[in-house]
Amino acid sequence: MLLWKKPVSLQGTWLSPHGPATKKLSGRKLAMRIMLGALGASVVLGFAGNKTAHVLTGAVFSALLADHVWKRRKAL
């Protein structure tokens, strides 16, 4: 009869002090987050009335969107 349980390994979990604190993002996820960030910034700046920054962030979003659609054009 066991009086104790086997210790649970926390290696690689968020509770482990020795494992990485963050996961590395793939290129696709990083590009999508940047694209959505540019879209959000463009919308916020548009409502705030900063026309120059709104146009600039809108152009960045459009360029990222065009790249995204071009890379995945066969799926459309």
Backbone bond lengths (Angstrom), bond angles and torsions (degrees), N, CA, C in turn:
res aa  C-N    CA-C-N  psi(-1)  N-CA   C-N-CA  omega(-1)  CA-C   N-CA-C  phi
1 M - - - 1.436 - - 1.534 108.99 -
2 L 1.368 114.75 129.17 1.452 119.42 -179.74 1.524 110.13 -86.86
3 L 1.316 115.66 137.07 1.445 120.25 178.23 1.534 111.79 -96.30
4 W 1.332 117.04 -9.85 1.461 120.91 179.78 1.521 109.09 -142.46
5 K 1.293 115.18 159.96 1.456 120.51 178.33 1.523 109.24 -93.95
6 K 1.324 114.98 159.51 1.458 119.23 176.25 1.526 108.22 -66.75
7 P 1.332 118.00 143.63 1.461 119.65 179.34 1.533 110.93 -66.47
8 V 1.297 115.37 141.36 1.463 121.85 179.51 1.521 108.10 -88.02
9 S 1.314 116.00 131.47 1.456 120.16 178.17 1.520 109.91 -82.16
10 L 1.309 116.61 128.79 1.454 121.96 177.79 1.526 111.24 -104.92
11 Q 1.323 117.01 10.61 1.460 121.52 -179.45 1.519 110.19 -61.12
12 G 1.310 117.23 127.32 1.452 121.82 178.12 1.513 114.88 86.30
13 T 1.313 118.56 2.09 1.459 121.63 176.81 1.516 108.89 -104.21
14 W 1.321 116.26 170.79 1.460 119.81 -178.89 1.520 112.41 -69.50
15 L 1.338 117.01 -14.55 1.460 120.65 178.00 1.522 112.84 -84.10
16 S 1.335 116.73 -13.31 1.451 120.71 -176.16 1.520 111.34 -81.80
17 P 1.325 117.50 127.54 1.461 118.43 176.74 1.533 112.52 -74.98
18 H 1.320 117.99 -12.09 1.455 121.48 -175.83 1.520 113.08 -98.79
19 G 1.314 118.24 -16.83 1.460 121.68 -178.76 1.521 111.13 -86.01
20 P 1.319 116.22 168.15 1.470 119.05 178.86 1.522 111.31 -67.79
21 A 1.323 116.62 142.97 1.460 121.37 -177.52 1.525 111.26 -78.77
22 T 1.335 117.23 -28.93 1.457 121.02 -178.96 1.518 109.96 -129.36
23 K 1.313 114.56 155.23 1.454 119.67 175.12 1.514 108.73 -93.04
24 K 1.314 116.48 150.35 1.454 120.37 178.32 1.522 108.84 -80.68
25 L 1.336 116.59 132.30 1.452 121.39 179.88 1.523 110.18 -80.14
26 S 1.315 115.71 144.37 1.456 119.30 174.01 1.523 108.42 -73.38
27 G 1.308 116.74 163.90 1.453 121.52 -179.69 1.512 112.62 -60.87
28 R 1.323 116.15 -38.97 1.468 120.43 -179.30 1.526 111.62 -66.26
29 K 1.339 116.70 -44.66 1.464 119.95 179.58 1.519 111.23 -66.03
30 L 1.329 116.55 -39.02 1.451 119.94 178.91 1.527 110.37 -64.06
31 A 1.332 117.21 -43.87 1.467 120.90 178.92 1.527 110.84 -62.82
32 M 1.331 117.57 -40.55 1.465 120.36 179.44 1.526 110.97 -65.53
33 R 1.324 117.97 -39.94 1.459 120.57 179.72 1.523 111.52 -68.21
34 I 1.331 116.79 -37.81 1.461 119.81 176.65 1.526 109.46 -66.09
35 M 1.330 116.42 -42.12 1.464 120.45 -179.89 1.530 110.61 -63.06
36 L 1.304 117.73 -45.59 1.465 120.54 179.06 1.526 111.66 -67.47
37 G 1.328 117.18 -33.41 1.462 120.53 175.40 1.519 111.63 -65.06
38 A 1.337 116.50 -41.01 1.465 120.46 177.63 1.523 110.40 -65.49
39 L 1.330 117.12 -39.44 1.466 120.50 177.63 1.519 110.61 -63.44
40 G 1.322 116.69 -46.74 1.461 120.59 179.50 1.518 112.17 -62.27
41 A 1.333 116.44 -42.40 1.465 119.88 178.35 1.526 110.89 -64.13
42 S 1.324 116.67 -39.06 1.460 120.47 179.47 1.525 111.05 -64.00
43 V 1.323 116.81 -43.03 1.470 120.72 179.35 1.526 110.71 -64.68
44 V 1.323 116.79 -45.82 1.463 120.59 -179.35 1.522 110.72 -63.33
45 L 1.321 116.70 -44.32 1.465 119.72 179.86 1.524 111.46 -67.75
46 G 1.322 117.02 -31.57 1.459 120.07 176.29 1.518 111.66 -65.01
47 F 1.334 116.48 -43.72 1.467 120.12 178.02 1.528 111.67 -70.12
48 A 1.337 116.35 -29.76 1.463 120.10 -179.89 1.523 112.17 -75.34
49 G 1.314 117.02 -17.11 1.458 120.27 177.15 1.516 114.78 94.27
50 N 1.319 118.27 5.50 1.464 121.53 178.84 1.529 108.13 -86.21
51 K 1.335 115.54 90.61 1.458 120.99 -171.06 1.533 112.83 -65.82
52 T 1.322 118.06 -42.59 1.463 121.17 -177.36 1.528 111.15 -63.76
53 A 1.318 116.68 -47.29 1.469 120.48 179.41 1.527 110.73 -67.27
54 H 1.322 117.13 -34.75 1.462 121.65 177.97 1.531 110.53 -63.41
55 V 1.310 116.51 -44.95 1.468 120.83 179.37 1.527 109.99 -66.29
56 L 1.320 117.67 -41.34 1.463 121.49 -179.77 1.525 111.40 -63.33
57 T 1.332 117.68 -49.01 1.466 119.60 179.98 1.526 111.34 -68.58
58 G 1.340 117.01 -30.82 1.462 120.00 174.71 1.516 111.56 -65.64
59 A 1.334 116.77 -37.77 1.472 120.69 177.24 1.529 111.28 -67.44
60 V 1.332 116.77 -38.95 1.476 120.25 176.63 1.521 109.79 -63.60
61 F 1.341 116.73 -45.18 1.464 119.73 178.42 1.520 110.89 -61.50
62 S 1.335 117.77 -42.52 1.464 120.92 -179.25 1.524 111.44 -63.51
63 A 1.331 117.20 -39.57 1.466 120.38 178.24 1.526 111.15 -65.49
64 L 1.332 116.64 -43.03 1.470 120.18 178.36 1.528 111.14 -66.15
65 L 1.330 117.00 -38.39 1.459 120.75 178.29 1.526 110.93 -65.90
66 A 1.341 117.07 -42.56 1.463 120.40 178.36 1.522 110.93 -61.53
67 D 1.330 116.98 -41.45 1.465 120.69 177.14 1.526 110.82 -63.34
68 H 1.327 117.01 -42.43 1.469 122.15 179.68 1.528 110.69 -61.79
69 V 1.327 117.01 -46.75 1.461 120.93 -179.03 1.526 110.53 -66.97
70 W 1.328 117.32 -38.88 1.459 120.54 -179.52 1.527 111.38 -63.95
71 K 1.317 117.18 -41.26 1.467 120.79 -179.32 1.524 111.66 -69.85
72 R 1.322 117.94 -28.08 1.462 121.58 -176.84 1.519 112.17 -113.75
73 R 1.335 117.65 28.80 1.462 121.93 -175.61 1.517 112.89 -66.67
74 K 1.317 119.19 -27.19 1.471 120.79 -179.94 1.530 111.18 -72.53
75 A 1.325 116.65 -22.31 1.470 120.07 179.70 1.514 111.85 -80.40
76 L 1.331 117.08 -13.88 1.461 119.50 -177.82 1.473 110.61 -79.41
